[in-house]
Amino acid sequence: MSAAGSVRSAALSPEPPPSRTATVPRAARALHAATLVVGAAVYGWLARGQWFSGDEWDTIALRKVFGSSEKGLLDPHNEHWSTLAVIVYRAHLALFGLRTYVPLMVLFIAVCVLTAHVLWRFCLRVGCDPYVAAVAALGFLLFGPAGVETAFAWNLTFVGALTCGFAILVLVDDRGPMTARDRWVTWGLGILGVLCSGVALTMLVVVGACLLWSRGWRVAVESLVVPIGVYGIWTLGWGRSGNSLLSPNGIQQVPDFIATGFTYAFDETTHLAYTGVVVLGALAVYVVATARSWTGTRAWALCSALGAVFFYAIVGIRRDSPFLPGPTTGRYMWMAFTLLLPLIGLAATSLVRRWRAAASVAGAVAVVLLAVQVGDLVGDADDARAVKAMERRRVVAGAELVARGLPVVNDSVLGTSVFEDSATIPLLAQLARDGDLPDATLTKEDRLGARADLQVSLDHWPANTTDPPARVTGLFEAVATPGPEGCIVVAATGPGAHVRFQGDPAATTAARVDSTFPNALSVAVVRNGTTGPLRPILPFVRRPYRLRLAAEAQDVLLVTNGAPTTLCNVTADPAIYAG
């Protein structure tokens, strides 16, 4: 072989990965410690003003550790086994109620920082340069496309499972037969992981692939048999009631789901189109070019990357619905990107070892990209903080309205998602009695918003309704024409098109609403000349819909931006047809 060929071969066949006890330069350890501090500080800033939302209401409203509840500790959250998170949340609620979100965010930040450290250790074990590994660990913490997921404590379910999987690969031996220590590590952390979320299945597949590669099938099977067996028992006993949503369409969409998820994650990281295609293509070339070097623990980085593909595949199979999170969902991209980081770290290590000058360039690019990520995360957290502050006030205002005994037609004050509709009237009353609601300075608009939440509802029009017809008193930026069977057809003529209804102080009234574009519908309550905030109504039921107005002498606006809307079971002054 020529001298030039020897140099190329050396560059494409990096040094074997260090052992777990290999010495890491003090400066590299200091850099890693500094990145953990920076990551924790950024997360602390993102956590300001956050509050409960989405998935968290499932545990708040429907689950208990002791006593009777609608769901038990072992019932799935969607398709996930999340018993560990349920225990954590119920403990928080027992100690702090909904008065503060800080303890949960402190725990979440601690778990994320631990994950970053374990990922650093794993990157070292597969052969990454210690400085590159430190940047990779910080890349996990400051992954911009994750967005508001980094300020949402419930994601300790996903991150916790990730931590357990990487911790197994940091702690187990990489050669020889199974030892007692290996059993404790793989079985204990494996079970802990499946108690967090279904992400643990991906991590167990990664662990099994790594051990199969380096220690043979017997060790791989023995490592996984207990946690997989425990998960199987749970699935047979409780897990089948979750949202499995397996379908032929879901299977067919898996390739597109995987491709979209990966490419979008990198495009959003750099804010440059086709970055994902370039990076993934470069990684594929690197893997093929260094094919002979994939031995020992170095191959574990490849197993981790394949785990990212597996993760997107099992998520994609279950997401055959436009109402479910897609491949560009922040938490999905975050998990998949993290599983790719060790392979990216190895590629970067090969680059900087071959061309020393590349280290400075790569460092500068990393600093710029990380700064961009921080800006993205802060912007998303600020947006989420504003929304959650509004929702916090809505909950307090709703509890106030319930305490006054005002008539209601809607059972939930936060019916904007499948879990937030668990914020029901009985729950609000209980939280208020127990003193578990946060302090909030309410405005007139907040109270009108609570009225829109609880005194106006949209559901499926029943075959036999006993509600008297609603009264239409006016139109704005819209025209009306008579429809069949005494109905009214309303068409928008401007961006603020709405129909004004007058509530009946003595009875609940209802109108039948038929719109081909229901997601454009919103409602607002008007009292004493003040209009409350618009509340989008997202009907996930078949048409036609029933708009119900509680027995209150107040105006309700139905905003109809979109296709023509037909209103039936209404009374109206003939003057609304004028012009």
N, C-alpha and C positions, 0 to 999 in steps of 0.2 A: 504494500500500500504506500502511496506517495505521502510526502510530508503534509501537503495540503489536504489530502483525504483524511489523514489522521487527525488534523485539527478539526475538520468538519464533523468527523465521527465523535470526537470528544465533546464538541458543542451540542450534538444531538443526543448524546448519552450522558446526561448529568450525573454528578456524583451520587452514590447511593444515599438514601435518606438517613439522617442521623438516628441513633437510638433515643429512647425516651430520656435517657440520662445524659445525653450529649450536652456539652457546655454551650450555653447561649451567651454571646457577648453582653456585658453589663449595659452597654449603650442600647442594645436592642431591647433588653428587658425594660430599660427606662422609657424607651419610645413606646413600647406596648402599654406600660402603666400610664403614660401620659395620654395615649389614645383612649384608654378606658375612662380616665377622668374627663376628658373632653366629651366623649360620648354621653357619659352620665350627666354632665352639665347641660348639654344640649337637650337631653330628654327631660331634665328638670324644668328647663325653660318651656318646652313644648307642653308639659303637664299643667301649666298654670291655667286655672279656670275651667278645666275639663270636668265633665260630669257623666252620669250614667246615660247609656243610650243602647239602642239596638238589642243585641243578644243578651245583654246584662239583665234586661227586664224579665227574661225567662226565669232566671234564678231568683230575682227579687220577688216576683209575684207568684210563681208556681211551685217552688221547691222549698223543702225544709230538711234539716238534718234529723230533727226529732219532731214527733207529732205527725198528724195527717196533713197531706198536701196533694195537689192535683198530680204532681209528678214526684217520683222518688229519687233517691241518690243515684240509682243505677239506670234510670231512664235516659235515653239518648237526647243530646242537644243537636237537633237535626240528625245527622248520621253519626255524630261524635260521642264517644264515651268521655264525659267531662266531669267525672265525680270529684276529682281533686279541686277543680275550679269552683264547683258548687260549694264544697266545704269552706274554701277560702272566702267566698262571697258571703255565705251565711254567717261566718264568724265576724266578718266586717260589719254586716248589718246588725248583728247582735250588739256589737260594741259601739258603732258610730251611726247606724241608720243610714239615711241618705243625706245627712248633714254635711258630710265631707267625702271627697273622692281621693284625698291625698294618700291615705295608707295603701290603697290598692295600687296607685301609681308608683309609690315607693317600692312596693314588692315587684311590680312589673319591671321597673328600671333595674332593680337588682338582678332579676332573672335574665334580662337582656345583656347586662354587663357580664354576668357569669357565662352566658352563651358566647359572647365575644372572646372571652378568655379561653374557653374550651375549644373554640374554633381556631384560635391562635396556636394552641397546643397541637391540634390535629394537623394544621398546616405544617408545623415544624416536623411532625412525625412522618408526613409523606414526602418531605424533602424541600419545602419552601425555604427560601432565605429568611432569617428571622425578621429582618426589616420589612421585607415584602409581606410576611405573615402578619405583622403588626398593622400594615395598611389594609390588608384583607379583612382583619377583624374589625377595624374601624369602618370599612366599607359595609359590613353587615349592620352596624349600628346606624350609620348615616346613609341608608339607602333611600334616596329621594322618592322614587315611585311608590314606596310603601305609604307615603302620605300620612293621613290621619291615623293609620293603623299603629303608628309609633306613639300615639297619645291615647290609646284605647286599651285599658287594662285587661279586658277579656282576652286579648291576644296572648296572654301568658299561657293559654292553652296550646297554641301553635308553637310558640317559642320554647315552652317547657318541653314538649316532645322532641324538638330539635336538639335541645341541650342534652337530654338523656341519650339520644342516639350518638352524638359526637363524643360524649363522655365515655360511653362504652368503648369506642374505638381508640380513645386516648389511654384507657386503663388496662385493656386486655393485652395479653401477649400476642406476638405476631408469628410465633412458630411453636411447634411442638403440640403434644396432646392437650386436651382440656384439663385445667387445674381447678381446684376448689375455689380459688380466688376468681378465676374467670367465670365460674358459675354464679357466684354471688353478684359479680358485676353485671353480667349480661341479664340474668334473671331479675335481679332487683331493679336495675335502671330500666330494663325493658318493660316490666310491669308498671313502674312509675310513669313511663312514657305513655303507655296505652290509657292510663287513667287521666291523661291530659287531653288528648284529642286523637283523631284519626291520622294526623301527621306522623304519629308513631309507627304506623304500618310502613310508610315509606322509609323511615329510619331503620326499622328492623330489616327491611329488604336490603338496605345499604350495608348494614352490619353483616347480614348473612352472606352477601356477595364478597365483602372484604375477607371474611374468615374462610370462605370457600376457596378464594384465590390463594391465600397464603398458608392455610392450615388444613385444607381438605374438607370434604363433605361431612365427615363425622362430627368434627368440631362445629361446623356451621349449623348442622341440624340440632346438636345438643344445646347450642347457645340459644336457639330460637324456640325450641319446643315448648318451654314453659310460658314465656310471654305470649306467644301465638296461641297456645292452648287456653290460657286465661282469657284472651280476647275472643276466642271462638266460643267459649262457654257463655261469655257475656252476650255475644251476638245472638246465640240461640235462645238465651233466656230473656233478653231485654232489647238488644240492638235492632231486631227486625222491625220494631215499631218506628224507627227513624226514617228520614227521607232518603231512601235508597235511589229512587228515580232512575233505575237502569232501563235503557231502551235501545232499540236498534239505531235510532237517530243519534243517541248519545255516543254510541260506539263509532259511528261513521264520522262524527265531527272531531274525534280525538286528534288526528293529525293536524287539522287546522287550529285546534285549541292549543296544542303544544307550540306550533310555529308562531302563532300570534302572541302567546304569553312571553316567549323568550325574546322575540324581536322587539316587542313593545317595551319590555323592561329596559333593554339597553338603549333604545331610542329615547325613552323618557329620561334616562340617566344623563345622557349627553345633550338632550334637546336637539339632536341631529338625526334626520331621517336616514334609514339604512345602516345605522350604527350596529344594530343587532345582527344584520346579515353579515357585515364585515367581521365582527368579533366572533360570531359562531363559526364562520368560515375559517378564520385564522386558527381557532381552537381545533377544528377538525384537521387542518393541515398539520398542526403541531402534534396531535395525537398520532397521526399516520407516520409522520417523519421520525418520531421517537418511538416507534412501535417496539423495538427491541429492549427499550428501557423500562417497560411496564412490568416490573417484577417487585416482589416484596411489598412493603407498605406503600411504595410509590404508586402502585396500582390502585390503592385505596382512593386516591383522588379521582381516578377514572370511574370507580364504582359510585362515588358520591355524585359525580356529574350525571351518570346514568340514572341515579336515584331522582334527580330533578326531572328527567323525562318521565319516569314512572309516576312521580307525584302529579304532574300535569295530566297524565293519561287517566289516572283513577279519578281525578277531580273532573275532567272533561266528560267522562262517561256518565257522571251523575248530574250534569248541568244542561240537560236538554229542555230548557225553558227560558224564555226571554225575561222572566221575572226573577231568575236566579243569578248570582254573581258569575261573571264571565272570566275569561283568561287574563284580562287586564286588571282584575281586582288586586288592590294593593297587597293584601296579605298573601295571595297566591304567588305573585311575582317575588315577594320578599323571601318566601321559603325556597322557591326554585333558584333564585339568584344566589342565595346562601350556599346551597348545595353545589353550585358551580364554582364558588370562590376558591376552593383548594386547587382545582385544575387551572383556573386563571392564575393563581399564585405560582404554580409550577412553571407555567409558560412565561410569566414575568421573570421568574428566577433564572430560567435558561437565557432569557434575553439580556439581563443585566450582567450575568456571568460571562456571556460571550462578548458583549460590547460594554465595557465599563462606562463609556460615555453615555450609554443609554440610561444608566441609573439616574443621572441628574435630570434628563429629559422626562423619564418615567415619574420621578418624584415630583417634578413641577406639574405634570399633567394630573397626577393624583391629588395634589393640593387644590388645583383649580376645580376638578370634578367634585371633590369633597365639599368645597365651599358652595358650589352650585347646589349640592344635595341639601346642605343646611338651609339655604335660602328657600328651596322647595318645601322642606319639612316645616319651616317656620310659617310660611304662607298658608299651607294647608291646615296647620294647627290653629292659626288665627281664625280661619274661616270656621273650623269646627268649634272653636271656643265661643264664637258669636251664636252659632246655632244651638249649642248646648246651654248657653246662658238663657236663651229664649225658651228652650224646653224646660229648664229648671223653673223659670217663672210661670210657665204654663201649668206645670204640675202643682205648684203652690196656689196659683189662682184657681185651678180646678178644685183643689181640696177646700178652698174657701167657699166656692160656689156650692159644693156638696154640703158643707156644714150649714149653709143658710137654708137648705131644704128647697132650693129652687127646682122647678120641673126640668127633667132631662129626657132625651130620647137616645142618647149615645152612651155606651157603657165605658168608653175609654177616652182618656184625655190626650193620649199620644198615639192615635191610630194611624201612624205613618209607616209602620212596618209590621211584619208578621209577629215580632216579639213585643214591640212597643204598645200594641193593642192590649197587652196584659196590664197596663197601668189603669186598672178599672176603678169604678166608684168605691166598691168595698175596700180595695187596697188603699186608696187615697184616704178614706175615712179612718182606717186602722193606723196608717202612718201618722196622720194628724193626731189621733188619740195618744199614740205612743211618743209623740214629740220627736219623730224621726225625720221630719221634713226640714230642708235647709231654710235659713233665713233669706228672704228676698224682698226687695223694695218693689212693690207692684205699681204699675201705671194703669190708667184707664184703658189703654190699648191691651195690656195684658189680661185684664178682666174680660174685655170684649172677645179676646182670642179664646179664653176659656169657655165663654158662652158658645162660640162657634164650634169648639171641640165637643161640648156636651149637649148643647141644645139644638144642634143640626146634625142629621145623619143621612147617609146615602147607603142603601142596601138594595137587595133584589126586590122587585115589585111582586107582592104576593098575589096569588090567584084571587083571593077574596080579602079585600081590605075594608076595614071599618073606619079608617080615618077620613074625616070630612075633607073636601077639596081645599087646597091652598089658594090664597087670594093674590093675584098678580096686580100690582098697583102702578107699574111703570117700566119703561125700557130706557137704556142709555147706550148710545152708539150701536143701536140694533134696530131692526125692523121686524114686525110681526105680521104674519098672514094667517088667516083661518085654516085649520087643518081638518082632517076627518074626525068624526065622532066628537066634535066640540073641542078639539085640541088646538093648540097654538104652535106655529112653526116660527122659531126665532132665528134670524140670521144676523151675524155681526156685520157692522159697517165701519167699525174702528177697533183699535187695539184694546180699548177699555170696555168692550161690550158686556152688559150685564142686565139681568132681570131682577126687579125689586119685588119681593114678596112682603106681605104684611102678616105678622103673626097674630093668632087669635088668643086673647088673654084667657079664654075659658076652655080651650080644647087644643089637642095636638092635631095639626093639619098635615096633609101630604100631597105631593104632586108626583105624577109619573113622568120621568125624564128619559128620553130616548135620544142618545147622541152617538154618532159614529166615531167620535173622537173624545171619549170620556176623560182622558187624562188632561184635557184642557179645562176641565171644570174646577172652579174654586168657589168657596163661600166666605162671606164676611157678615158680621152682625153690626147693625147700626142702632145706636141708642142715643137719644137726646142730641142728635145732630153730629155725633162722633162715630166714624167708621172704624171698626176694628181691623186687625191684620187679615189678609187673605189666607185661608187655609185650603191648600190643594186637597182634593178628594180623589183618591185613587181606587176606583172600584175594581176588585178582582172577581166580580160576579157577573153572570150573564145579563144582558139587556132584556127588558128595560129596567130602569132603576127607580127606587122610591126615595124621594127627597122628603124627609120628615122635619117639621118645625115644632119645637116644644111650645106648650101653652104659655106664651109670653107676648105682651103687646110691644113688639119690636120689629124692625125691618130686617130682612135677610137678603143679601145680594147673592145671586148666582151668576158668577162670571163665566161666559160661554165663548171664550176665544177658540175658534176652530170651526168645524163643520156645523151646519145648521142643527139646531136642537129642537126637538118636539116636546112640548109640555102638555100633558093631559091631566085630567082630574083637577082642573083649576077653574076658578072664577076670575073674570077679568072685565074691566070697564071697556066698552067698545072703543073708547078714545085711544087705546094703545095701538089700534090699527091705523090711526091717522098718519098720513104722509108715507 
